[in-house]
Amino acid sequence: MKRTFAILAITLSVIYLSTSGCVKGSDPTDPGNTISGIIPNIASFEIAAAATFIKGAATLINIASTSLVDDNYTVNYTLTGSNSYTGTASMHFSGGQGSFNTEILNNGGNTSITINSITSSTGNTTNITSHNTSSFFDSTGLLTCTINGNPFRATDVEASLSGNMLVITGTEWEPALRTVSLRVNNYAHAPINASFNIADASEFNGAAGYTAPSTAVGDAYGNINITSVSPVLQGSFSFTTTDSSKFAGGTFISKAP
C-alpha cells in the first residue's frame, strides 16, 4: 500500500515598522512585493514662519518635529494672500529642526503659508493637515527711529550700492513726510560696525544723515552697525550732531542690494 504525504507550506507575510520611520513588508500592488524607505512621521510637526518678510526676497520657514527622522525632504507648500504660489522646496532636516526658503515674495501685504505634504529622499509622501499653516506680514523697508526723542517708523526702505558706497533710505509718513538716509563707505558685503565723523574727514569710515524739506543734520558722528547682509540687510544706527542738538537712532531692515 502506498502512502501519500501532503506537505502544507504556509508563507507568512510580516510587516515591520521600525522606529526610524522605515517600512518594509508586503504590498500586492508592488511587483517586487516590498515597500522600503523613510515614511515621514508627522505625529509631531510645527511650522514657524518668519514674523515678517521683505518684498522682493525669499523668506525662511522653520520646521520643528521630534517625530521626523534626519533626511533631505521635499516640501510641497502653498502661499495665499498678497502672494500666491504652489510648489516645492528642498529641506534638510536634522536634530529635530529643518528650514527652507520660499519663492521670492514680490508683493507687499499679509501672506499665509500652508505646508501640504512632505516627501522623504526615498520618495514616500505624507500629507499634513494640522500645525501646518502660518501667516506673516510685509515689513519691506522697515526702519524704526527716534529723532530728538520722537519715535517714528519709516517704510519703503531701500538699500542701494554704488561702488563701495551703501545708501539706505526710508520714508517717514508721520508726523510729516521726510526721508531718513544712512550711508556707509567702503561697504564690503559683510557685517560691519562703521564709525563716522562727518566733521573730520580723516576719521570718515561711513556717514549718516537725516534729511527732510529744508532740514539737515549737518556735521554728525556715530556708527552704523550692520548685523546681517543675507538674505536681507539689517542692523542698527545712531548719530549725534556735533552740537548735540539732534540725535537719531534705531534699527533698519531692507532687501540686500
C-alpha positions as a printed Julia matrix, in Angstrom:
257×3 Matrix{Float64}:
  0.0     0.0    0.0
  1.28    3.41  -0.96
  1.12    6.27   1.42
  0.88    9.82   0.19
  2.14   12.63   2.37
  0.9    16.1    1.72
  3.08   18.9    2.94
  1.32   22.11   3.58
  3.59   25.14   3.25
  2.39   28.29   4.87
  4.02   31.53   3.94
  3.67   34.36   6.34
  3.98   37.95   5.2
  5.1    40.17   8.02
  5.11   43.91   8.04
  7.85   45.53  10.05
  7.59   49.11  11.28
 10.89   50.39  12.6
 11.28   53.27  14.99
 13.42   55.06  12.4
 10.38   55.56  10.15
 11.33   52.85   7.65
  8.65   50.42   6.47
  9.22   47.01   4.86
  6.64   44.37   4.04
  4.16   43.02   1.51
  2.16   45.04  -0.96
  0.11   43.29  -3.68
  0.34   46.38  -5.91
  4.14   46.35  -5.81
  5.69   43.96  -8.37
  8.58   43.4   -6.02
  6.12   42.74  -3.2
  8.08   45.05  -0.9
  7.91   48.62   0.37
 11.06   50.21   1.71
 12.2    53.67   2.61
 11.61   56.52   5.01
  7.96   57.41   5.52
  7.68   60.91   7.04
  6.22   60.64  10.52
  4.36   63.88  11.29
  2.99   62.91  14.7
  4.97   65.91  15.92
  5.08   68.77  13.41
  5.2    72.53  13.85
  5.73   75.32  11.31
  7.3    78.59  12.39
  7.3    81.14   9.57
  9.17   84.41   9.85
  7.04   87.08  11.51
  7.8    89.43   8.63
  9.03   89.19   5.08
 10.84   91.5    2.73
  9.2    92.29  -0.59
 11.43   91.08  -3.4
 13.19   88.42  -1.3
 12.6    84.83  -0.25
 11.52   84.07   3.32
 13.0    81.41   5.59
 10.48   78.92   7.01
 11.49   76.83  10.03
 10.11   73.38  10.86
 10.33   71.6   14.21
  9.48   67.94  14.83
 10.5    65.21  17.22
  8.99   62.5   15.01
 10.66   63.25  11.68
 13.95   61.44  11.2
 17.03   63.13   9.78
 16.77   63.28   6.0
 16.64   65.55   2.97
 12.95   66.2    2.34
 10.91   67.87  -0.38
  8.2    70.15   0.97
  5.07   70.97  -1.02
  3.59   74.3    0.1
  1.07   76.95  -0.91
  1.21   80.72  -0.45
 -2.03   82.7   -0.29
 -2.89   86.33   0.34
 -0.83   89.07  -1.25
  1.47   86.41  -2.7
  0.1    83.34  -4.47
  2.17   80.25  -5.24
  2.11   76.46  -5.03
  5.27   74.46  -5.46
  8.07   72.6   -3.74
 11.25   73.39  -1.84
 14.13   71.29  -0.53
 14.57   70.99   3.23
 17.47   69.44   5.1
 16.2    68.13   8.44
 18.49   67.19  11.31
 18.23   67.01  15.09
 14.56   67.94  15.17
 14.99   71.1   13.11
 14.75   71.98   9.44
 14.24   75.02   7.24
 13.59   76.01   3.65
 13.23   79.18   1.62
 10.02   80.16  -0.1
  9.83   81.56  -3.59
 10.6    85.27  -3.86
  7.7    87.29  -2.45
  7.14   90.11  -4.92
  4.06   91.69  -3.34
  3.73   93.53  -0.06
  0.93   92.76   2.37
 -0.12   89.82   4.52
  0.76   86.35   3.25
 -0.08   82.88   4.59
  1.83   79.66   4.0
  0.41   76.14   4.21
  2.58   73.05   4.01
  0.55   70.44   2.12
  2.86   67.44   2.26
  6.41   66.29   2.86
  8.32   63.72   0.81
 11.37   61.8    2.01
 14.52   61.17  -0.01
 13.2    57.67  -0.77
 10.06   59.07  -2.4
  7.48   58.4    0.31
  4.97   61.22   0.87
  2.87   62.13   3.91
  0.09   64.71   3.71
 -0.1    67.28   6.51
 -3.39   68.67   7.81
 -2.58   70.24  11.19
  0.02   72.64  12.62
  0.99   73.36   9.02
 -0.2    76.96   8.46
  1.32   80.28   9.44
  0.87   83.93   8.48
  3.35   86.76   8.21
  3.26   90.35   7.04
  5.25   92.61   4.79
  7.93   94.65   6.51
  9.54   95.76   3.29
 11.73   98.51   4.27
 11.3    98.86   7.93
 13.2   101.5    9.83
 12.39  102.44  13.42
 13.99  105.57  14.78
 13.92  108.35  17.29
 14.65  111.91  16.27
 15.14  114.2   19.22
 13.29  111.68  21.35
 10.32  111.41  18.97
  9.82  107.84  17.7
  8.7   107.1   14.18
  8.62  104.25  11.73
  9.86  104.66   8.19
  8.63  102.45   5.37
  9.7   101.76   1.8
 13.27  101.34   2.99
 15.65  100.53   0.18
 19.36   99.77   0.09
 21.4   100.62  -2.99
 25.05  100.16  -3.77
 27.27  102.28  -5.99
 30.84  101.06  -5.93
 31.6   100.7   -2.2
 29.06  103.27  -1.09
 25.95  101.75   0.5
 22.96  104.05   0.8
 19.91  103.12   2.89
 16.88  105.38   2.57
 13.46  105.24   4.2
 10.33  107.39   4.03
  8.65  108.63   7.19
  4.95  109.42   6.74
  4.05  110.55  10.24
  4.14  113.11  11.71
  5.45  114.65   8.48
  6.73  113.4    5.16
 10.5   113.21   5.32
 13.41  110.93   4.45
 15.99  109.17   6.56
 19.24  108.45   4.75
 22.11  106.3    6.04
 25.37  105.94   4.12
 28.25  103.53   4.61
 31.55  103.99   2.8
 33.83  101.06   1.89
 30.96   98.57   2.21
 32.23   95.01   1.8
 29.01   92.93   1.81
 29.74   91.77   5.36
 28.55   92.56   8.9
 30.33   95.73   9.99
 30.32   98.4   12.64
 31.35  101.58  10.84
 32.08  104.62  12.94
 31.96  108.02  11.33
 32.68  111.66  11.96
 31.37  113.84   9.18
 33.11  116.87  10.65
 36.52  115.22  10.41
 37.27  113.72   7.01
 40.33  111.91   8.38
 38.0   109.77  10.55
 35.49  109.1    7.8
 34.55  105.41   7.63
 30.89  105.92   6.9
 28.19  108.55   7.05
 24.71  109.06   8.36
 22.25  111.76   7.55
 18.72  112.77   8.39
 17.18  114.9    5.68
 13.79  116.47   5.23
 12.49  119.55   3.4
 14.75  122.43   4.49
 16.15  120.25   7.31
 19.54  118.57   7.52
 21.73  117.15  10.24
 24.89  118.85   9.15
 28.01  117.65  10.98
 27.43  114.39  12.84
 29.22  111.47  14.43
 28.13  107.99  15.46
 28.02  104.49  13.99
 26.15  102.18  11.65
 26.12   98.56  12.74
 25.18   96.05  10.02
 24.46   92.66  11.59
 23.18   90.68   8.59
 23.63   91.03   4.83
 21.81   87.94   3.54
 19.07   87.32   2.6
 18.21   90.79   3.91
 20.27   93.73   5.07
 19.59   94.68   8.67
 21.24   96.43  11.55
 21.12   99.49  13.76
 22.43  103.03  13.75
 22.88  106.12  15.89
 24.25  109.56  15.31
 24.53  112.9   17.1
 25.22  116.34  15.7
 28.41  117.98  16.85
 26.45  120.43  18.99
 24.26  117.57  20.33
 21.14  119.35  19.1
 19.89  116.34  17.13
 20.05  112.64  17.82
 18.75  109.73  15.79
 18.94  106.01  16.37
 17.09  102.85  15.61
 17.04   99.71  13.51
 16.62   99.03   9.81
 15.79   96.1    7.57
 15.82   96.03   3.8
 16.32   93.75   0.85
 20.06   93.37   0.34
 21.44   95.35  -2.62
